[in-house]
Structure formats: C-alpha cells, structure tokens
C-alpha cells in the first residue's frame, strides 16, 4: 500500500512539475508585432500559419495590425511600431533610395503575382485590354504596386496610361469599391474580397486578373529593419519557418479546406465566397512555393518601377534582400 501511495504522490508531483513547465513555456512565447498592408484572402498562407499553430510551434505569438497601404506599413516599421511588415517590396526600394542608414530588408516572399482584379461595370466575357482605351479606371495610389502593375500591363498592351485611358488615383484604398458602386469609373482595380463583393451585389463583373496578365512579380514580402534582424535573428528564422509551413499547407490542401481555416479572419465574408476567392487565387498560382526571394524577381520588380517612372536608381539585390532565413527554413 505504501508503494502505491508513494507512486501516486510521485505521479501528482510529476504532473505539478509539468504544469509549471508548460506555464513557463507559455510565458516565454515571444511577441512579434506584425503589420500587414491590408486584410485580404490574398494572404491566406499567413492566416493558415496563425490558425494552424505554426507560429505557436515556433514559440511566437503574433500581434496582427493592418496598415491599409504600403506607405503606412512602412511608417509603422521605421517608427518602431511594428517588428515585421508584410507589404510590397517597392516600399523598401523607396526607403533605400532615400539614403536611410537603417534601411529595410526583405527576408521572405509570400505572394508571387498581383492579387487584384479588373472589375467592369458590364459583363465582358471576351474582354481584351484594348477595350479600356478611351474609358476610365479607378486605379491605386501613385507609386504603389496595384497602380504600377496596372500601368505595366497597359504599356505591355500598347496603351498609354493617362493618355489612352483615364486613371483615377486620388481615392483612398478603402473607398475605391464604394466609389465604383456609386457610379464612378467604367472599371475599378480591386483586391479580394472587394472584387467578389461587387460581383455578388450585381454592381460589376471581374473581367481580368492583373496577377495573370502581369506575370510573376514579387508582390508582397516580409521585411524588417536591419537593426531588428541583427538583434533578433532567431525570431526572424522562426517566423520564416512558420510562413514556409503556411505556404506548404496551402499548396497541399483544397480551397474548401483553406477557406475553413482562414474564416476567423474574415467573419463578415460568407464561407462560400471565401472558398471562391481562395480557388481564384490558387488557380492563378498567387502564392510562392517557398519564401525565397530570388534576384530575378527583384529585377522584374525594378523593371515595373522604371516603366512607371517611379524608380530614381536601381538598388543592389544583396542590400535589399536576405535569403539566408528562407533557405534555412527549407532544410
């Protein structure tokens, strides 16, 4: 009996010790203040990494904030109101060319195509970019990726932006869909779920994908200041590991499964619509297979910037991109 009692006490003591260890482990989770440029289903692998516990497995807790524009996400980063930002890599090019000492470095790629769509006021099943000639398009912020990719596609189709087609660039990112529904413009360029919401309302029709028509462009990547990366390389590595797991999971699962996982981040969007949007992004190969940001991608991005007249001088790949963390995540 004494042996049984002793064994019982030992078991209880072990459970107590394990509970203390678990409690300490939870307290030791390191917080990452992550600023995403917008809230969009386009960033599904990130939300999968959060919901499937990939960040938690790496000992990280994500505090997610929204910038509503790459310029605002960059401001959060350089003012130390964010540790990591998910945004277009063009923002880091602008900061580098301003001569800032603690410039921004991209360390993990998330999306490899543009995530926005051209929405027409009328159904155009046989749409060609030539059809926008002489019409008006609600575009994006000058110098931002949505606007520059639009201009890039127009020029590839021998259409001169602002000459052959009117482009409205004076509207806030969050107000473009409402303006279009309200009667402004013949077309609008929209991210999801705004594009599908316009369709569901019967106020417009998706007629083209900028992601398909522009080709592979490093549209959004994770970036941090040099100071933060040097001070916390282990956090950057674990963050990148989690993102890679998210990319893999999305690659290996069907739209229906992905939609269910990310739904908590889009509570106001119907599950069927989330599924439709995920399918649309998956079919056009929106998400990178790995987080490695290749040199060819930056070269193409700078080509787009040059063609849009937004690049003062090209920046060295070795300064703007660090692939060490992404390549280590693959091992």
C-alpha positions as CSV (number, residue, x, y, z in Angstrom):
1,X,0.0,0.0,0.0
2,X,2.9,2.3,0.9
3,X,4.4,1.7,-2.5
4,X,1.1,2.5,-4.2
5,X,0.7,5.7,-2.2
6,X,4.3,6.7,-2.9
7,X,3.7,6.1,-6.6
8,X,0.6,8.2,-6.5
9,X,2.4,11.1,-4.8
10,X,5.2,10.9,-7.4
11,X,2.7,11.0,-10.2
12,X,1.0,14.0,-8.7
13,X,4.3,15.7,-8.2
14,X,5.3,15.0,-11.8
15,X,2.0,16.4,-13.1
16,X,2.6,19.5,-11.0
17,X,6.2,20.0,-12.3
18,X,4.9,19.5,-15.9
19,X,2.2,22.1,-15.4
20,X,4.7,24.6,-14.1
21,X,7.0,23.9,-17.1
22,X,4.0,24.3,-19.5
23,X,3.1,27.6,-17.8
24,X,6.6,28.9,-18.1
25,X,6.7,27.8,-21.7
26,X,3.6,29.8,-22.5
27,X,5.0,32.9,-20.7
28,X,8.2,32.6,-22.8
29,X,6.4,32.9,-26.1
30,X,8.0,35.9,-27.9
31,X,5.7,38.5,-29.4
32,X,6.0,39.6,-33.0
33,X,4.2,42.8,-33.9
34,X,3.3,42.1,-37.5
35,X,1.8,44.9,-39.7
36,X,0.1,43.6,-42.9
37,X,-0.5,46.1,-45.7
38,X,-4.2,45.2,-46.0
39,X,-6.5,42.4,-44.7
40,X,-7.0,40.1,-47.7
41,X,-7.6,36.5,-48.6
42,X,-4.6,37.1,-50.8
43,X,-2.5,36.5,-47.7
44,X,-4.1,33.1,-46.9
45,X,-0.8,31.3,-46.0
46,X,-0.2,33.8,-43.3
47,X,-3.6,33.2,-41.7
48,X,-3.1,29.5,-42.0
49,X,0.2,29.8,-40.2
50,X,-1.7,31.6,-37.4
51,X,-4.7,29.3,-37.2
52,X,-2.8,26.0,-37.6
53,X,-0.4,27.0,-34.8
54,X,2.7,27.1,-36.9
55,X,3.8,30.4,-35.2
56,X,3.0,28.9,-31.8
57,X,5.0,25.8,-32.6
58,X,8.0,28.2,-33.1
59,X,7.4,29.8,-29.8
60,X,6.0,33.0,-31.3
61,X,2.8,35.0,-30.6
62,X,1.6,37.2,-33.4
63,X,0.1,40.6,-32.7
64,X,-1.5,41.5,-36.1
65,X,-2.2,45.1,-37.2
66,X,-3.3,46.5,-40.6
67,X,-1.5,49.4,-42.3
68,X,-4.1,49.9,-45.1
69,X,-1.3,50.9,-47.5
70,X,2.4,50.1,-48.0
71,X,3.3,53.6,-47.1
72,X,1.6,53.3,-43.7
73,X,3.0,49.8,-43.1
74,X,6.5,51.2,-43.8
75,X,5.9,54.1,-41.4
76,X,4.9,51.6,-38.7
77,X,8.2,49.7,-39.4
78,X,10.6,52.6,-39.4
79,X,8.9,54.3,-36.4
80,X,9.3,51.0,-34.4
81,X,5.6,50.5,-34.1
82,X,6.0,47.1,-35.9
83,X,8.7,44.5,-35.9
84,X,7.9,43.0,-39.2
85,X,5.7,44.2,-42.1
86,X,4.1,42.4,-45.0
87,X,3.9,44.8,-47.9
88,X,5.1,45.4,-51.5
89,X,8.9,45.3,-51.8
90,X,8.7,48.6,-53.7
91,X,8.4,50.4,-50.4
92,X,11.8,49.1,-49.2
93,X,13.3,50.3,-52.5
94,X,12.0,53.8,-51.9
95,X,13.4,53.9,-48.4
96,X,16.8,52.6,-49.6
97,X,17.0,55.3,-52.3
98,X,16.2,58.0,-49.7
99,X,19.6,57.1,-48.1
100,X,18.3,55.9,-44.8
101,X,21.0,54.2,-42.8
102,X,18.8,51.6,-41.1
103,X,17.0,50.7,-44.4
104,X,14.5,47.9,-44.7
105,X,15.5,44.3,-45.8
106,X,13.1,41.8,-47.3
107,X,13.6,38.2,-46.0
108,X,10.6,36.1,-47.0
109,X,8.4,36.2,-50.1
110,X,4.7,35.4,-49.7
111,X,2.9,36.2,-53.0
112,X,4.4,35.9,-56.5
113,X,1.6,37.5,-58.5
114,X,-0.5,40.6,-58.3
115,X,-3.6,39.9,-56.2
116,X,-6.1,42.4,-57.7
117,X,-8.6,42.1,-60.5
118,X,-10.2,44.4,-63.1
119,X,-13.9,44.8,-62.5
120,X,-16.1,46.1,-65.3
121,X,-19.5,47.8,-64.9
122,X,-20.8,45.5,-67.6
123,X,-20.2,41.8,-68.3
124,X,-17.4,41.4,-70.9
125,X,-16.8,37.6,-71.5
126,X,-14.4,38.4,-74.3
127,X,-12.5,41.2,-72.6
128,X,-9.2,42.5,-74.1
129,X,-7.1,45.2,-72.5
130,X,-7.7,47.2,-75.7
131,X,-11.3,47.6,-74.5
132,X,-10.2,50.1,-71.8
133,X,-9.0,52.6,-74.4
134,X,-10.9,55.8,-74.1
135,X,-12.5,54.7,-70.8
136,X,-11.9,55.4,-67.1
137,X,-10.3,53.1,-64.5
138,X,-10.2,53.6,-60.7
139,X,-6.6,52.8,-60.0
140,X,-4.4,52.8,-56.9
141,X,-2.0,55.1,-55.1
142,X,0.8,56.5,-57.3
143,X,3.9,54.6,-56.6
144,X,2.0,51.6,-55.1
145,X,2.2,48.1,-56.5
146,X,-1.5,47.9,-57.6
147,X,-1.1,51.1,-59.7
148,X,2.3,50.3,-61.1
149,X,1.3,46.8,-62.2
150,X,-1.8,48.2,-63.9
151,X,0.4,50.7,-65.8
152,X,2.8,47.9,-66.6
153,X,0.0,45.8,-68.2
154,X,-1.4,48.7,-70.1
155,X,2.0,49.5,-71.6
156,X,2.6,45.9,-72.5
157,X,-0.6,46.2,-74.5
158,X,0.5,49.4,-76.2
159,X,-2.0,51.6,-74.1
160,X,-0.5,54.8,-72.7
161,X,-1.7,55.3,-69.1
162,X,-3.4,58.7,-68.5
163,X,-3.4,59.3,-72.3
164,X,-5.3,56.5,-73.9
165,X,-7.2,55.7,-70.7
166,X,-8.2,57.9,-67.8
167,X,-6.9,56.5,-64.4
168,X,-8.2,57.9,-61.1
169,X,-5.5,57.8,-58.5
170,X,-6.9,60.2,-55.9
171,X,-9.2,57.8,-54.0
172,X,-8.3,56.1,-50.7
173,X,-7.7,52.3,-50.9
174,X,-10.7,51.6,-48.7
175,X,-13.1,53.7,-50.7
176,X,-12.5,52.6,-54.3
177,X,-15.1,49.8,-54.3
178,X,-17.7,52.1,-52.9
179,X,-16.9,54.8,-55.4
180,X,-17.3,52.4,-58.2
181,X,-20.6,51.0,-57.0
182,X,-21.7,54.7,-56.6
183,X,-21.2,55.3,-60.3
184,X,-17.5,56.5,-60.6
185,X,-15.4,54.9,-63.4
186,X,-16.0,52.4,-66.1
187,X,-13.7,49.9,-64.4
188,X,-12.0,49.5,-61.0
189,X,-9.0,47.6,-59.8
190,X,-9.9,45.7,-56.6
191,X,-8.4,43.1,-54.2
192,X,-10.5,40.4,-52.8
193,X,-12.9,40.2,-51.2
194,X,-14.0,43.6,-52.6
195,X,-14.0,42.3,-56.2
196,X,-16.3,39.4,-55.4
197,X,-18.5,41.5,-53.2
198,X,-19.1,43.9,-56.1
199,X,-20.0,40.9,-58.2
200,X,-22.3,39.5,-55.5
201,X,-24.0,42.9,-55.4
202,X,-24.6,42.8,-59.1
203,X,-22.7,46.1,-59.5
204,X,-19.8,44.8,-61.6
205,X,-18.0,41.8,-63.1
206,X,-14.5,40.6,-62.8
207,X,-13.1,40.6,-66.4
208,X,-9.3,40.3,-65.9
209,X,-6.7,39.2,-63.4
210,X,-3.8,41.6,-63.0
211,X,-1.8,38.7,-61.5
212,X,-2.3,36.5,-64.6
213,X,-1.7,39.3,-67.1
214,X,1.4,40.8,-65.5
215,X,3.3,37.5,-64.9
216,X,5.2,36.6,-61.8
217,X,6.1,39.7,-59.7
218,X,7.3,39.6,-56.1
219,X,4.1,41.3,-55.0
220,X,4.3,41.0,-51.2
221,X,7.2,40.1,-48.9
222,X,8.0,40.2,-45.2
223,X,10.5,42.9,-44.3
224,X,12.2,44.3,-41.2
225,X,14.8,46.9,-40.3
226,X,18.5,45.8,-40.4
227,X,18.7,46.6,-36.7
228,X,15.8,44.3,-35.8
229,X,17.2,41.5,-37.9
230,X,20.6,41.8,-36.4
231,X,19.2,41.9,-32.9
232,X,16.7,39.1,-33.3
233,X,17.9,36.7,-36.0
234,X,16.4,33.7,-34.2
235,X,12.9,35.3,-34.2
236,X,13.2,36.1,-37.9
237,X,14.2,32.5,-38.5
238,X,11.3,31.0,-36.5
239,X,8.9,33.5,-38.2
240,X,10.2,32.4,-41.6
241,X,9.9,28.7,-40.7
242,X,6.2,29.3,-39.8
243,X,5.5,31.1,-43.0
244,X,7.1,28.3,-45.0
245,X,4.8,25.8,-43.3
246,X,1.8,28.0,-44.2
247,X,2.9,28.1,-47.8
248,X,3.3,24.4,-47.9
249,X,-0.1,23.7,-46.2
250,X,-1.9,26.0,-48.7
251,X,-0.1,24.3,-51.6
252,X,-1.2,20.8,-50.4
253,X,-4.8,21.5,-49.5
254,X,-8.0,22.2,-51.4
255,X,-9.7,25.7,-51.4
256,X,-12.6,24.4,-49.3
257,X,-10.1,23.3,-46.5
258,X,-8.2,26.6,-46.7
259,X,-11.3,28.7,-46.5
260,X,-12.5,27.0,-43.3
261,X,-9.1,27.6,-41.7
262,X,-8.9,31.3,-42.5
263,X,-12.5,32.2,-42.0
264,X,-11.9,33.6,-38.5
265,X,-10.0,36.5,-40.1
266,X,-13.0,37.2,-42.5
267,X,-16.0,36.9,-40.2
268,X,-18.1,39.2,-42.4
269,X,-17.5,37.2,-45.5
270,X,-19.6,34.1,-46.4
271,X,-17.7,30.8,-46.4
272,X,-18.7,30.1,-49.9
273,X,-17.3,33.4,-51.1
274,X,-14.1,32.8,-49.2
275,X,-13.8,29.4,-50.9
276,X,-14.5,31.0,-54.3
277,X,-11.8,33.6,-53.8
278,X,-9.2,31.1,-52.5
279,X,-9.9,29.0,-55.6
280,X,-9.4,32.0,-57.8
281,X,-6.0,32.8,-56.2
282,X,-4.9,29.2,-56.1
283,X,-5.7,28.7,-59.8
284,X,-3.6,31.7,-60.8
285,X,-0.6,30.5,-58.8
286,X,-0.6,33.5,-56.5
287,X,1.4,32.1,-53.6
288,X,5.1,31.3,-53.7
289,X,6.0,27.7,-53.1
290,X,8.9,28.8,-50.9
291,X,9.7,32.0,-49.1
292,X,13.0,32.5,-51.1
293,X,13.0,36.0,-52.7
294,X,15.1,35.4,-55.9
295,X,17.2,38.0,-57.7
296,X,15.2,37.6,-60.9
297,X,12.1,38.7,-59.0
298,X,13.6,41.9,-57.8
299,X,15.0,42.6,-61.3
300,X,11.4,42.3,-62.7
301,X,10.0,44.5,-59.9
302,X,12.5,47.2,-60.7
303,X,11.6,46.9,-64.4
304,X,8.0,47.6,-63.4
305,X,9.0,50.6,-61.3
306,X,11.2,52.0,-64.1
307,X,8.4,51.6,-66.6
308,X,6.1,53.5,-64.2
309,X,8.7,56.3,-63.8
310,X,8.9,55.7,-60.0
311,X,12.5,54.5,-59.7
312,X,15.3,57.0,-59.3
313,X,18.0,54.3,-59.5
314,X,18.1,50.6,-59.2
315,X,19.1,49.1,-55.9
316,X,21.5,46.2,-55.3
317,X,19.8,42.9,-54.6
318,X,22.3,42.0,-52.0
319,X,21.4,45.0,-49.9
320,X,17.6,44.8,-50.2
321,X,17.1,41.0,-49.9
322,X,18.4,38.5,-47.4
323,X,17.6,34.9,-48.3
324,X,19.5,33.2,-45.5
325,X,16.5,32.7,-43.3
326,X,14.3,31.4,-46.2
327,X,16.9,29.0,-47.4
328,X,17.5,27.7,-43.9
329,X,13.7,27.1,-43.5
330,X,13.8,24.8,-46.5
331,X,16.3,22.4,-44.8
